[in-house]
Structure formats: C-alpha cells, structure tokens
C-alpha cells in the first residue's frame, strides 16, 4: 500500500514538472506580446505554417519584424 502511494506521488510530481516546464518554455521563448497580430491570427490555423522573425535584416541600417505564411 505504501509503495503504491509513493508511486502515485512520484507520477503526480513528474506530470506537474512537465506542465510547468511547458508553460515556462512557451512564455520564455514565444511571448505573444512580441509577435505580430497576423502571426497570432494564423499560428493555430490548420494548413497554414506561420513563422515570425523579429529583427530580420534587410540591409546594414534596416531591420524589420516579418511574418511568413506558408
């Protein structure tokens, strides 16, 4: 009985750690405030691959934020 309880505590801790890691990863690497409205509109649309490039260099003096839809 004690081993079963310990097993479920470990499983719950692993699941909680995975959920927390996914949330932190998404917030740190893909903050929604730093992407364009166009990207936010199409990023979850089936059949469309949306990419956002912040600071895409056009030349030595010009950099833009670009949204690519494929």
Predicted model as a PDB file, atoms N, CA, C, CB and O in Angstrom, pLDDT in the B-factor column:
MODEL        1                                                                  
ATOM      1  N   UNK A   1       0.825  -1.188   0.000  1.00 77.00           N  
ATOM      2  CA  UNK A   1       0.000   0.000   0.000  1.00 77.00           C  
ATOM      3  C   UNK A   1       0.872   1.256   0.000  1.00 77.00           C  
ATOM      4  CB  UNK A   1      -0.940  -0.005   1.207  1.00 77.00           C  
ATOM      5  O   UNK A   1       0.597   2.222  -0.711  1.00 77.00           O  
ATOM      6  N   UNK A   2       1.913   1.219   0.802  1.00 82.00           N  
ATOM      7  CA  UNK A   2       2.810   2.358   0.910  1.00 82.00           C  
ATOM      8  C   UNK A   2       3.564   2.597  -0.397  1.00 82.00           C  
ATOM      9  CB  UNK A   2       3.793   2.145   2.054  1.00 82.00           C  
ATOM     10  O   UNK A   2       3.794   3.743  -0.783  1.00 82.00           O  
ATOM     11  N   UNK A   3       3.945   1.528  -1.070  1.00 86.00           N  
ATOM     12  CA  UNK A   3       4.653   1.646  -2.341  1.00 86.00           C  
ATOM     13  C   UNK A   3       3.747   2.232  -3.409  1.00 86.00           C  
ATOM     14  CB  UNK A   3       5.185   0.285  -2.791  1.00 86.00           C  
ATOM     15  O   UNK A   3       4.199   3.023  -4.237  1.00 86.00           O  
ATOM     16  N   UNK A   4       2.485   1.858  -3.402  1.00 88.00           N  
ATOM     17  CA  UNK A   4       1.531   2.380  -4.385  1.00 88.00           C  
ATOM     18  C   UNK A   4       1.333   3.883  -4.194  1.00 88.00           C  
ATOM     19  CB  UNK A   4       0.178   1.645  -4.271  1.00 88.00           C  
ATOM     20  O   UNK A   4       1.277   4.636  -5.167  1.00 88.00           O  
ATOM     21  N   UNK A   5       1.228   4.309  -2.954  1.00 90.00           N  
ATOM     22  CA  UNK A   5       1.055   5.736  -2.662  1.00 90.00           C  
ATOM     23  C   UNK A   5       2.298   6.514  -3.107  1.00 90.00           C  
ATOM     24  CB  UNK A   5       0.789   5.959  -1.143  1.00 90.00           C  
ATOM     25  O   UNK A   5       2.189   7.590  -3.695  1.00 90.00           O  
ATOM     26  N   UNK A   6       3.465   5.964  -2.823  1.00 90.00           N  
ATOM     27  CA  UNK A   6       4.715   6.607  -3.230  1.00 90.00           C  
ATOM     28  C   UNK A   6       4.802   6.694  -4.749  1.00 90.00           C  
ATOM     29  CB  UNK A   6       5.927   5.839  -2.672  1.00 90.00           C  
ATOM     30  O   UNK A   6       5.240   7.713  -5.283  1.00 90.00           O  
ATOM     31  N   UNK A   7       4.391   5.641  -5.450  1.00 91.00           N  
ATOM     32  CA  UNK A   7       4.399   5.627  -6.911  1.00 91.00           C  
ATOM     33  C   UNK A   7       3.532   6.765  -7.456  1.00 91.00           C  
ATOM     34  CB  UNK A   7       3.900   4.263  -7.444  1.00 91.00           C  
ATOM     35  O   UNK A   7       3.978   7.502  -8.335  1.00 91.00           O  
ATOM     36  N   UNK A   8       2.315   6.923  -6.957  1.00 91.00           N  
ATOM     37  CA  UNK A   8       1.405   7.950  -7.457  1.00 91.00           C  
ATOM     38  C   UNK A   8       1.879   9.359  -7.111  1.00 91.00           C  
ATOM     39  CB  UNK A   8       0.014   7.727  -6.897  1.00 91.00           C  
ATOM     40  O   UNK A   8       1.633  10.294  -7.873  1.00 91.00           O  
ATOM     41  N   UNK A   9       2.545   9.521  -5.994  1.00 92.00           N  
ATOM     42  CA  UNK A   9       3.119  10.824  -5.651  1.00 92.00           C  
ATOM     43  C   UNK A   9       4.221  11.182  -6.647  1.00 92.00           C  
ATOM     44  CB  UNK A   9       3.676  10.818  -4.202  1.00 92.00           C  
ATOM     45  O   UNK A   9       4.308  12.323  -7.100  1.00 92.00           O  
ATOM     46  N   UNK A  10       5.054  10.212  -6.982  1.00 93.00           N  
ATOM     47  CA  UNK A  10       6.123  10.446  -7.956  1.00 93.00           C  
ATOM     48  C   UNK A  10       5.544  10.761  -9.328  1.00 93.00           C  
ATOM     49  CB  UNK A  10       7.052   9.225  -8.042  1.00 93.00           C  
ATOM     50  O   UNK A  10       6.015  11.678  -9.999  1.00 93.00           O  
ATOM     51  N   UNK A  11       4.533  10.018  -9.753  1.00 91.00           N  
ATOM     52  CA  UNK A  11       3.885  10.268 -11.050  1.00 91.00           C  
ATOM     53  C   UNK A  11       3.280  11.668 -11.081  1.00 91.00           C  
ATOM     54  CB  UNK A  11       2.789   9.208 -11.330  1.00 91.00           C  
ATOM     55  O   UNK A  11       3.442  12.387 -12.067  1.00 91.00           O  
ATOM     56  N   UNK A  12       2.592  12.061 -10.025  1.00 93.00           N  
ATOM     57  CA  UNK A  12       1.989  13.389  -9.958  1.00 93.00           C  
ATOM     58  C   UNK A  12       3.061  14.485 -10.009  1.00 93.00           C  
ATOM     59  CB  UNK A  12       1.150  13.527  -8.678  1.00 93.00           C  
ATOM     60  O   UNK A  12       2.864  15.511 -10.660  1.00 93.00           O  
ATOM     61  N   UNK A  13       4.165  14.277  -9.343  1.00 93.00           N  
ATOM     62  CA  UNK A  13       5.251  15.263  -9.351  1.00 93.00           C  
ATOM     63  C   UNK A  13       5.864  15.389 -10.734  1.00 93.00           C  
ATOM     64  CB  UNK A  13       6.330  14.883  -8.336  1.00 93.00           C  
ATOM     65  O   UNK A  13       6.179  16.497 -11.169  1.00 93.00           O  
ATOM     66  N   UNK A  14       6.039  14.273 -11.432  1.00 94.00           N  
ATOM     67  CA  UNK A  14       6.600  14.307 -12.785  1.00 94.00           C  
ATOM     68  C   UNK A  14       5.653  15.027 -13.737  1.00 94.00           C  
ATOM     69  CB  UNK A  14       6.883  12.880 -13.294  1.00 94.00           C  
ATOM     70  O   UNK A  14       6.094  15.850 -14.539  1.00 94.00           O  
ATOM     71  N   UNK A  15       4.371  14.732 -13.662  1.00 93.00           N  
ATOM     72  CA  UNK A  15       3.385  15.393 -14.526  1.00 93.00           C  
ATOM     73  C   UNK A  15       3.348  16.891 -14.242  1.00 93.00           C  
ATOM     74  CB  UNK A  15       1.981  14.777 -14.324  1.00 93.00           C  
ATOM     75  O   UNK A  15       3.305  17.694 -15.174  1.00 93.00           O  
ATOM     76  N   UNK A  16       3.364  17.279 -12.965  1.00 93.00           N  
ATOM     77  CA  UNK A  16       3.355  18.693 -12.607  1.00 93.00           C  
ATOM     78  C   UNK A  16       4.611  19.388 -13.129  1.00 93.00           C  
ATOM     79  CB  UNK A  16       3.244  18.862 -11.083  1.00 93.00           C  
ATOM     80  O   UNK A  16       4.533  20.521 -13.606  1.00 93.00           O  
ATOM     81  N   UNK A  17       5.760  18.731 -13.044  1.00 93.00           N  
ATOM     82  CA  UNK A  17       7.006  19.309 -13.544  1.00 93.00           C  
ATOM     83  C   UNK A  17       6.963  19.482 -15.059  1.00 93.00           C  
ATOM     84  CB  UNK A  17       8.197  18.432 -13.148  1.00 93.00           C  
ATOM     85  O   UNK A  17       7.451  20.487 -15.576  1.00 93.00           O  
ATOM     86  N   UNK A  18       6.389  18.521 -15.775  1.00 92.00           N  
ATOM     87  CA  UNK A  18       6.279  18.627 -17.230  1.00 92.00           C  
ATOM     88  C   UNK A  18       5.360  19.773 -17.634  1.00 92.00           C  
ATOM     89  CB  UNK A  18       5.766  17.315 -17.820  1.00 92.00           C  
ATOM     90  O   UNK A  18       5.671  20.518 -18.563  1.00 92.00           O  
ATOM     91  N   UNK A  19       4.246  19.918 -16.954  1.00 89.00           N  
ATOM     92  CA  UNK A  19       3.319  21.011 -17.256  1.00 89.00           C  
ATOM     93  C   UNK A  19       3.989  22.354 -16.978  1.00 89.00           C  
ATOM     94  CB  UNK A  19       2.016  20.873 -16.427  1.00 89.00           C  
ATOM     95  O   UNK A  19       3.890  23.274 -17.789  1.00 89.00           O  
ATOM     96  N   UNK A  20       4.654  22.469 -15.863  1.00 89.00           N  
ATOM     97  CA  UNK A  20       5.356  23.704 -15.521  1.00 89.00           C  
ATOM     98  C   UNK A  20       6.449  24.016 -16.534  1.00 89.00           C  
ATOM     99  CB  UNK A  20       5.955  23.605 -14.119  1.00 89.00           C  
ATOM    100  O   UNK A  20       6.609  25.170 -16.933  1.00 89.00           O  
ATOM    101  N   UNK A  21       7.193  23.016 -16.951  1.00 87.00           N  
ATOM    102  CA  UNK A  21       8.253  23.223 -17.939  1.00 87.00           C  
ATOM    103  C   UNK A  21       7.669  23.683 -19.276  1.00 87.00           C  
ATOM    104  CB  UNK A  21       9.068  21.930 -18.131  1.00 87.00           C  
ATOM    105  O   UNK A  21       8.246  24.553 -19.928  1.00 87.00           O  
ATOM    106  N   UNK A  22       6.551  23.123 -19.689  1.00 82.00           N  
ATOM    107  CA  UNK A  22       5.911  23.534 -20.946  1.00 82.00           C  
ATOM    108  C   UNK A  22       5.438  24.983 -20.872  1.00 82.00           C  
ATOM    109  CB  UNK A  22       4.723  22.611 -21.273  1.00 82.00           C  
ATOM    110  O   UNK A  22       5.587  25.733 -21.837  1.00 82.00           O  
ATOM    111  N   UNK A  23       4.879  25.376 -19.754  1.00 79.00           N  
ATOM    112  CA  UNK A  23       4.408  26.756 -19.592  1.00 79.00           C  
ATOM    113  C   UNK A  23       5.585  27.726 -19.608  1.00 79.00           C  
ATOM    114  CB  UNK A  23       3.610  26.908 -18.279  1.00 79.00           C  
ATOM    115  O   UNK A  23       5.533  28.756 -20.280  1.00 79.00           O  
ATOM    116  N   UNK A  24       6.630  27.405 -18.881  1.00 80.00           N  
ATOM    117  CA  UNK A  24       7.813  28.275 -18.838  1.00 80.00           C  
ATOM    118  C   UNK A  24       8.454  28.361 -20.211  1.00 80.00           C  
ATOM    119  CB  UNK A  24       8.836  27.760 -17.805  1.00 80.00           C  
ATOM    120  O   UNK A  24       8.848  29.448 -20.636  1.00 80.00           O  
ATOM    121  N   UNK A  25       8.569  27.240 -20.917  1.00 77.00           N  
ATOM    122  CA  UNK A  25       9.161  27.215 -22.255  1.00 77.00           C  
ATOM    123  C   UNK A  25       8.368  28.096 -23.204  1.00 77.00           C  
ATOM    124  CB  UNK A  25       9.226  25.778 -22.794  1.00 77.00           C  
ATOM    125  O   UNK A  25       8.947  28.875 -23.961  1.00 77.00           O  
ATOM    126  N   UNK A  26       7.057  27.980 -23.169  1.00 71.00           N  
ATOM    127  CA  UNK A  26       6.209  28.769 -24.073  1.00 71.00           C  
ATOM    128  C   UNK A  26       6.292  30.245 -23.747  1.00 71.00           C  
ATOM    129  CB  UNK A  26       4.754  28.301 -23.996  1.00 71.00           C  
ATOM    130  O   UNK A  26       6.371  31.067 -24.660  1.00 71.00           O  
ATOM    131  N   UNK A  27       6.278  30.605 -22.487  1.00 69.00           N  
ATOM    132  CA  UNK A  27       6.316  32.017 -22.090  1.00 69.00           C  
ATOM    133  C   UNK A  27       7.677  32.651 -22.344  1.00 69.00           C  
ATOM    134  CB  UNK A  27       5.957  32.156 -20.622  1.00 69.00           C  
ATOM    135  O   UNK A  27       7.755  33.828 -22.698  1.00 69.00           O  
ATOM    136  N   UNK A  28       8.732  31.896 -22.169  1.00 69.00           N  
ATOM    137  CA  UNK A  28      10.074  32.466 -22.333  1.00 69.00           C  
ATOM    138  C   UNK A  28      10.497  32.553 -23.795  1.00 69.00           C  
ATOM    139  CB  UNK A  28      11.086  31.639 -21.563  1.00 69.00           C  
ATOM    140  O   UNK A  28      11.108  33.540 -24.203  1.00 69.00           O  
ATOM    141  N   UNK A  29      10.181  31.543 -24.578  1.00 68.00           N  
ATOM    142  CA  UNK A  29      10.651  31.512 -25.955  1.00 68.00           C  
ATOM    143  C   UNK A  29       9.638  32.046 -26.961  1.00 68.00           C  
ATOM    144  CB  UNK A  29      11.018  30.118 -26.322  1.00 68.00           C  
ATOM    145  O   UNK A  29      10.025  32.442 -28.061  1.00 68.00           O  
ATOM    146  N   UNK A  30       8.374  32.068 -26.621  1.00 62.00           N  
ATOM    147  CA  UNK A  30       7.343  32.547 -27.536  1.00 62.00           C  
ATOM    148  C   UNK A  30       6.385  33.501 -26.849  1.00 62.00           C  
ATOM    149  CB  UNK A  30       6.575  31.378 -28.120  1.00 62.00           C  
ATOM    150  O   UNK A  30       5.186  33.227 -26.790  1.00 62.00           O  
ATOM    151  N   UNK A  31       6.882  34.616 -26.327  1.00 60.00           N  
ATOM    152  CA  UNK A  31       5.960  35.556 -25.698  1.00 60.00           C  
ATOM    153  C   UNK A  31       5.046  36.177 -26.750  1.00 60.00           C  
ATOM    154  CB  UNK A  31       6.736  36.655 -24.940  1.00 60.00           C  
ATOM    155  O   UNK A  31       5.527  36.700 -27.755  1.00 60.00           O  
ATOM    156  N   UNK A  32       3.751  36.125 -26.531  1.00 59.00           N  
ATOM    157  CA  UNK A  32       2.786  36.568 -27.533  1.00 59.00           C  
ATOM    158  C   UNK A  32       2.822  38.067 -27.741  1.00 59.00           C  
ATOM    159  CB  UNK A  32       1.398  36.147 -27.138  1.00 59.00           C  
ATOM    160  O   UNK A  32       2.400  38.540 -28.797  1.00 59.00           O  
ATOM    161  N   UNK A  33       3.302  38.824 -26.792  1.00 67.00           N  
ATOM    162  CA  UNK A  33       3.338  40.271 -26.963  1.00 67.00           C  
ATOM    163  C   UNK A  33       4.410  40.688 -27.958  1.00 67.00           C  
ATOM    164  CB  UNK A  33       3.575  40.953 -25.628  1.00 67.00           C  
ATOM    165  O   UNK A  33       4.402  41.829 -28.420  1.00 67.00           O  
ATOM    166  N   UNK A  34       5.328  39.798 -28.297  1.00 76.00           N  
ATOM    167  CA  UNK A  34       6.416  40.140 -29.201  1.00 76.00           C  
ATOM    168  C   UNK A  34       6.219  39.602 -30.612  1.00 76.00           C  
ATOM    169  CB  UNK A  34       7.706  39.625 -28.651  1.00 76.00           C  
ATOM    170  O   UNK A  34       7.153  39.642 -31.413  1.00 76.00           O  
ATOM    171  N   UNK A  35       5.051  39.110 -30.936  1.00 81.00           N  
ATOM    172  CA  UNK A  35       4.770  38.656 -32.291  1.00 81.00           C  
ATOM    173  C   UNK A  35       3.682  39.535 -32.889  1.00 81.00           C  
ATOM    174  CB  UNK A  35       4.347  37.161 -32.306  1.00 81.00           C  
ATOM    175  O   UNK A  35       2.973  40.238 -32.170  1.00 81.00           O  
ATOM    176  N   UNK A  36       3.558  39.487 -34.210  1.00 83.00           N  
ATOM    177  CA  UNK A  36       2.592  40.347 -34.880  1.00 83.00           C  
ATOM    178  C   UNK A  36       1.167  39.812 -34.723  1.00 83.00           C  
ATOM    179  CB  UNK A  36       2.943  40.481 -36.361  1.00 83.00           C  
ATOM    180  O   UNK A  36       0.955  38.644 -34.397  1.00 83.00           O  
ATOM    181  N   UNK A  37       0.209  40.691 -34.963  1.00 85.00           N  
ATOM    182  CA  UNK A  37      -1.201  40.285 -34.933  1.00 85.00           C  
ATOM    183  C   UNK A  37      -1.494  39.265 -36.022  1.00 85.00           C  
ATOM    184  CB  UNK A  37      -2.119  41.507 -35.096  1.00 85.00           C  
ATOM    185  O   UNK A  37      -2.297  38.351 -35.829  1.00 85.00           O  
ATOM    186  N   UNK A  38      -0.838  39.425 -37.170  1.00 88.00           N  
ATOM    187  CA  UNK A  38      -1.026  38.490 -38.277  1.00 88.00           C  
ATOM    188  C   UNK A  38      -0.566  37.084 -37.879  1.00 88.00           C  
ATOM    189  CB  UNK A  38      -0.258  38.971 -39.525  1.00 88.00           C  
ATOM    190  O   UNK A  38      -1.237  36.096 -38.179  1.00 88.00           O  
ATOM    191  N   UNK A  39       0.581  37.005 -37.202  1.00 86.00           N  
ATOM    192  CA  UNK A  39       1.069  35.707 -36.724  1.00 86.00           C  
ATOM    193  C   UNK A  39       0.094  35.097 -35.728  1.00 86.00           C  
ATOM    194  CB  UNK A  39       2.458  35.854 -36.080  1.00 86.00           C  
ATOM    195  O   UNK A  39      -0.230  33.913 -35.824  1.00 86.00           O  
ATOM    196  N   UNK A  40      -0.379  35.897 -34.771  1.00 84.00           N  
ATOM    197  CA  UNK A  40      -1.320  35.390 -33.774  1.00 84.00           C  
ATOM    198  C   UNK A  40      -2.600  34.887 -34.423  1.00 84.00           C  
ATOM    199  CB  UNK A  40      -1.647  36.474 -32.754  1.00 84.00           C  
ATOM    200  O   UNK A  40      -3.213  33.934 -33.941  1.00 84.00           O  
ATOM    201  N   UNK A  41      -3.003  35.520 -35.510  1.00 88.00           N  
ATOM    202  CA  UNK A  41      -4.232  35.116 -36.193  1.00 88.00           C  
ATOM    203  C   UNK A  41      -4.094  33.751 -36.868  1.00 88.00           C  
ATOM    204  CB  UNK A  41      -4.620  36.163 -37.226  1.00 88.00           C  
ATOM    205  O   UNK A  41      -5.032  32.954 -36.857  1.00 88.00           O  
ATOM    206  N   UNK A  42      -2.918  33.481 -37.458  1.00 89.00           N  
ATOM    207  CA  UNK A  42      -2.754  32.275 -38.263  1.00 89.00           C  
ATOM    208  C   UNK A  42      -1.905  31.177 -37.626  1.00 89.00           C  
ATOM    209  CB  UNK A  42      -2.157  32.644 -39.557  1.00 89.00           C  
ATOM    210  O   UNK A  42      -1.775  30.108 -38.223  1.00 89.00           O  
ATOM    211  N   UNK A  43      -1.335  31.381 -36.470  1.00 85.00           N  
ATOM    212  CA  UNK A  43      -0.397  30.389 -35.918  1.00 85.00           C  
ATOM    213  C   UNK A  43      -1.070  29.059 -35.578  1.00 85.00           C  
ATOM    214  CB  UNK A  43       0.269  30.948 -34.672  1.00 85.00           C  
ATOM    215  O   UNK A  43      -0.411  28.020 -35.609  1.00 85.00           O  
ATOM    216  N   UNK A  44      -2.348  29.065 -35.258  1.00 87.00           N  
ATOM    217  CA  UNK A  44      -3.042  27.820 -34.907  1.00 87.00           C  
ATOM    218  C   UNK A  44      -4.014  27.368 -35.986  1.00 87.00           C  
ATOM    219  CB  UNK A  44      -3.786  27.992 -33.600  1.00 87.00           C  
ATOM    220  O   UNK A  44      -4.838  26.487 -35.740  1.00 87.00           O  
ATOM    221  N   UNK A  45      -3.934  27.957 -37.184  1.00 89.00           N  
ATOM    222  CA  UNK A  45      -4.829  27.605 -38.275  1.00 89.00           C  
ATOM    223  C   UNK A  45      -4.311  26.357 -38.975  1.00 89.00           C  
ATOM    224  CB  UNK A  45      -4.967  28.774 -39.273  1.00 89.00           C  
ATOM    225  O   UNK A  45      -3.164  26.333 -39.420  1.00 89.00           O  
ATOM    226  N   UNK A  46      -5.135  25.321 -39.078  1.00 92.00           N  
ATOM    227  CA  UNK A  46      -4.695  24.099 -39.771  1.00 92.00           C  
ATOM    228  C   UNK A  46      -4.406  24.393 -41.249  1.00 92.00           C  
ATOM    229  CB  UNK A  46      -5.773  22.985 -39.646  1.00 92.00           C  
ATOM    230  O   UNK A  46      -5.157  25.115 -41.906  1.00 92.00           O  
ATOM    231  N   UNK A  47      -3.327  23.834 -41.751  1.00 93.00           N  
ATOM    232  CA  UNK A  47      -2.965  24.001 -43.151  1.00 93.00           C  
ATOM    233  C   UNK A  47      -2.100  25.223 -43.426  1.00 93.00           C  
ATOM    234  CB  UNK A  47      -4.198  24.083 -43.971  1.00 93.00           C  
ATOM    235  O   UNK A  47      -1.659  25.416 -44.559  1.00 93.00           O  
ATOM    236  N   UNK A  48      -1.851  26.040 -42.432  1.00 91.00           N  
ATOM    237  CA  UNK A  48      -1.009  27.230 -42.599  1.00 91.00           C  
ATOM    238  C   UNK A  48       0.148  27.152 -41.610  1.00 91.00           C  
ATOM    239  CB  UNK A  48      -1.834  28.547 -42.389  1.00 91.00           C  
ATOM    240  O   UNK A  48      -0.049  26.968 -40.409  1.00 91.00           O  
ATOM    241  N   UNK A  49       1.353  27.296 -42.141  1.00 89.00           N  
ATOM    242  CA  UNK A  49       2.537  27.368 -41.288  1.00 89.00           C  
ATOM    243  C   UNK A  49       2.892  28.837 -41.127  1.00 89.00           C  
ATOM    244  CB  UNK A  49       3.740  26.550 -41.890  1.00 89.00           C  
ATOM    245  O   UNK A  49       3.227  29.508 -42.103  1.00 89.00           O  
ATOM    246  N   UNK A  50       2.823  29.334 -39.916  1.00 88.00           N  
ATOM    247  CA  UNK A  50       3.150  30.735 -39.640  1.00 88.00           C  
ATOM    248  C   UNK A  50       4.461  30.808 -38.884  1.00 88.00           C  
ATOM    249  CB  UNK A  50       2.022  31.424 -38.836  1.00 88.00           C  
ATOM    250  O   UNK A  50       4.697  30.052 -37.942  1.00 88.00           O  
ATOM    251  N   UNK A  51       5.315  31.737 -39.312  1.00 88.00           N  
ATOM    252  CA  UNK A  51       6.595  31.968 -38.647  1.00 88.00           C  
ATOM    253  C   UNK A  51       6.753  33.466 -38.440  1.00 88.00           C  
ATOM    254  CB  UNK A  51       7.788  31.384 -39.476  1.00 88.00           C  
ATOM    255  O   UNK A  51       6.327  34.269 -39.269  1.00 88.00           O  
ATOM    256  N   UNK A  52       7.364  33.826 -37.332  1.00 87.00           N  
ATOM    257  CA  UNK A  52       7.619  35.230 -37.036  1.00 87.00           C  
ATOM    258  C   UNK A  52       9.111  35.415 -36.845  1.00 87.00           C  
ATOM    259  CB  UNK A  52       6.833  35.698 -35.779  1.00 87.00           C  
ATOM    260  O   UNK A  52       9.739  34.697 -36.067  1.00 87.00           O  
ATOM    261  N   UNK A  53       9.678  36.380 -37.556  1.00 87.00           N  
ATOM    262  CA  UNK A  53      11.108  36.669 -37.459  1.00 87.00           C  
ATOM    263  C   UNK A  53      11.257  38.095 -36.953  1.00 87.00           C  
ATOM    264  CB  UNK A  53      11.837  36.475 -38.840  1.00 87.00           C  
ATOM    265  O   UNK A  53      10.904  39.048 -37.648  1.00 87.00           O  
ATOM    266  N   UNK A  54      11.772  38.235 -35.758  1.00 84.00           N  
ATOM    267  CA  UNK A  54      11.966  39.564 -35.165  1.00 84.00           C  
ATOM    268  C   UNK A  54      13.348  40.076 -35.539  1.00 84.00           C  
ATOM    269  CB  UNK A  54      11.794  39.524 -33.614  1.00 84.00           C  
ATOM    270  O   UNK A  54      14.347  39.379 -35.360  1.00 84.00           O  
ATOM    271  N   UNK A  55      13.397  41.300 -36.060  1.00 85.00           N  
ATOM    272  CA  UNK A  55      14.677  41.916 -36.404  1.00 85.00           C  
ATOM    273  C   UNK A  55      15.310  41.346 -37.654  1.00 85.00           C  
ATOM    274  CB  UNK A  55      15.625  41.769 -35.272  1.00 85.00           C  
ATOM    275  O   UNK A  55      16.535  41.249 -37.716  1.00 85.00           O  
ATOM    276  N   UNK A  56      14.523  40.962 -38.660  1.00 87.00           N  
ATOM    277  CA  UNK A  56      15.050  40.432 -39.920  1.00 87.00           C  
ATOM    278  C   UNK A  56      15.807  41.548 -40.642  1.00 87.00           C  
ATOM    279  CB  UNK A  56      13.898  39.861 -40.823  1.00 87.00           C  
ATOM    280  O   UNK A  56      15.239  42.599 -40.939  1.00 87.00           O  
ATOM    281  N   UNK A  57      17.084  41.314 -40.919  1.00 90.00           N  
ATOM    282  CA  UNK A  57      17.932  42.344 -41.521  1.00 90.00           C  
ATOM    283  C   UNK A  57      17.687  42.451 -43.018  1.00 90.00           C  
ATOM    284  CB  UNK A  57      19.407  42.046 -41.252  1.00 90.00           C  
ATOM    285  O   UNK A  57      17.829  41.475 -43.755  1.00 90.00           O  
ATOM    286  N   UNK A  58      17.318  43.649 -43.458  1.00 89.00           N  
ATOM    287  CA  UNK A  58      17.156  43.934 -44.883  1.00 89.00           C  
ATOM    288  C   UNK A  58      18.499  44.406 -45.456  1.00 89.00           C  
ATOM    289  CB  UNK A  58      16.041  45.009 -45.115  1.00 89.00           C  
ATOM    290  O   UNK A  58      18.939  43.930 -46.502  1.00 89.00           O  
ATOM    291  N   UNK A  59      19.131  45.333 -44.766  1.00 90.00           N  
ATOM    292  CA  UNK A  59      20.475  45.796 -45.133  1.00 90.00           C  
ATOM    293  C   UNK A  59      21.192  46.220 -43.849  1.00 90.00           C  
ATOM    294  CB  UNK A  59      20.413  46.989 -46.173  1.00 90.00           C  
ATOM    295  O   UNK A  59      20.781  45.837 -42.754  1.00 90.00           O  
ATOM    296  N   UNK A  60      22.256  47.003 -43.980  1.00 88.00           N  
ATOM    297  CA  UNK A  60      23.047  47.382 -42.802  1.00 88.00           C  
ATOM    298  C   UNK A  60      22.298  48.295 -41.841  1.00 88.00           C  
ATOM    299  CB  UNK A  60      24.317  48.060 -43.239  1.00 88.00           C  
ATOM    300  O   UNK A  60      22.605  48.323 -40.649  1.00 88.00           O  
ATOM    301  N   UNK A  61      21.326  49.038 -42.341  1.00 90.00           N  
ATOM    302  CA  UNK A  61      20.653  50.022 -41.496  1.00 90.00           C  
ATOM    303  C   UNK A  61      19.186  49.710 -41.227  1.00 90.00           C  
ATOM    304  CB  UNK A  61      20.756  51.366 -42.125  1.00 90.00           C  
ATOM    305  O   UNK A  61      18.552  50.399 -40.428  1.00 90.00           O  
ATOM    306  N   UNK A  62      18.638  48.697 -41.869  1.00 92.00           N  
ATOM    307  CA  UNK A  62      17.211  48.432 -41.748  1.00 92.00           C  
ATOM    308  C   UNK A  62      16.945  46.992 -41.315  1.00 92.00           C  
ATOM    309  CB  UNK A  62      16.509  48.720 -43.071  1.00 92.00           C  
ATOM    310  O   UNK A  62      17.422  46.040 -41.933  1.00 92.00           O  
ATOM    311  N   UNK A  63      16.177  46.859 -40.247  1.00 90.00           N  
ATOM    312  CA  UNK A  63      15.743  45.541 -39.781  1.00 90.00           C  
ATOM    313  C   UNK A  63      14.236  45.638 -39.542  1.00 90.00           C  
ATOM    314  CB  UNK A  63      16.521  45.088 -38.465  1.00 90.00           C  
ATOM    315  O   UNK A  63      13.745  46.641 -39.024  1.00 90.00           O  
ATOM    316  N   UNK A  64      13.506  44.582 -39.924  1.00 90.00           N  
ATOM    317  CA  UNK A  64      12.049  44.580 -39.767  1.00 90.00           C  
ATOM    318  C   UNK A  64      11.612  43.344 -39.000  1.00 90.00           C  
ATOM    319  CB  UNK A  64      11.347  44.635 -41.141  1.00 90.00           C  
ATOM    320  O   UNK A  64      12.362  42.377 -38.868  1.00 90.00           O  
ATOM    321  N   UNK A  65      10.398  43.393 -38.504  1.00 87.00           N  
ATOM    322  CA  UNK A  65       9.755  42.202 -37.944  1.00 87.00           C  
ATOM    323  C   UNK A  65       8.892  41.627 -39.050  1.00 87.00           C  
ATOM    324  CB  UNK A  65       8.901  42.532 -36.643  1.00 87.00           C  
ATOM    325  O   UNK A  65       8.017  42.316 -39.575  1.00 87.00           O  
ATOM    326  N   UNK A  66       9.127  40.375 -39.412  1.00 89.00           N  
ATOM    327  CA  UNK A  66       8.454  39.770 -40.553  1.00 89.00           C  
ATOM    328  C   UNK A  66       7.615  38.575 -40.125  1.00 89.00           C  
ATOM    329  CB  UNK A  66       9.470  39.346 -41.606  1.00 89.00           C  
ATOM    330  O   UNK A  66       8.023  37.791 -39.269  1.00 89.00           O  
ATOM    331  N   UNK A  67       6.448  38.446 -40.724  1.00 89.00           N  
ATOM    332  CA  UNK A  67       5.589  37.289 -40.537  1.00 89.00           C  
ATOM    333  C   UNK A  67       5.551  36.532 -41.856  1.00 89.00           C  
ATOM    334  CB  UNK A  67       4.150  37.706 -40.071  1.00 89.00           C  
ATOM    335  O   UNK A  67       5.224  37.103 -42.896  1.00 89.00           O  
ATOM    336  N   UNK A  68       5.884  35.244 -41.812  1.00 89.00           N  
ATOM    337  CA  UNK A  68       5.898  34.405 -43.008  1.00 89.00           C  
ATOM    338  C   UNK A  68       4.747  33.407 -42.917  1.00 89.00           C  
ATOM    339  CB  UNK A  68       7.268  33.667 -43.168  1.00 89.00           C  
ATOM    340  O   UNK A  68       4.608  32.704 -41.916  1.00 89.00           O  
ATOM    341  N   UNK A  69       3.930  33.348 -43.954  1.00 92.00           N  
ATOM    342  CA  UNK A  69       2.827  32.397 -44.011  1.00 92.00           C  
ATOM    343  C   UNK A  69       3.068  31.457 -45.180  1.00 92.00           C  
ATOM    344  CB  UNK A  69       1.454  33.125 -44.150  1.00 92.00           C  
ATOM    345  O   UNK A  69       3.342  31.899 -46.295  1.00 92.00           O  
ATOM    346  N   UNK A  70       2.967  30.165 -44.923  1.00 90.00           N  
ATOM    347  CA  UNK A  70       3.161  29.173 -45.984  1.00 90.00           C  
ATOM    348  C   UNK A  70       2.023  28.197 -45.973  1.00 90.00           C  
ATOM    349  CB  UNK A  70       4.497  28.434 -45.826  1.00 90.00           C  
ATOM    350  O   UNK A  70       1.991  27.276 -46.790  1.00 90.00           O  
TER     351      UNK A  70                                                      
ENDMDL                                                                          
END                                                                             
